């Protein structure tokens, strides 16, 4: 299957598909209020595999943020985002392994930044 493809890959063979995947995850991902209140920040890495028909086949927390609440929110977002778009025939893959970096950052007392790449 090879190495997982980064969610923010510049590779033109994957870029358009990954944009759709990112949008679906973003729509389900947030910064938990409790974590904001407690000033929790962190970065975590999730590997997940999408099958040809768009179903989530595998998901694993590869690197923890050190905060369960942040890890769980991001993992849940990836799960809730399915069914993903089917893999394009041009990819010639039955499964697409992806690695995504989820970042939670507090900027000032109430402004919140979450980035996905």
Secondary structure, DSSP 8 states (H G I E B T S, - for coil): --S-EETT---TTTHHHHHHHHHHHHHH----HHHHHTT--EEEEEEEEEETTS-EEEEEEEE--S-HHHHHHHHHHHHHT-S-----GGG--SEEEEEEEEEEEEETTTEEEEEE-
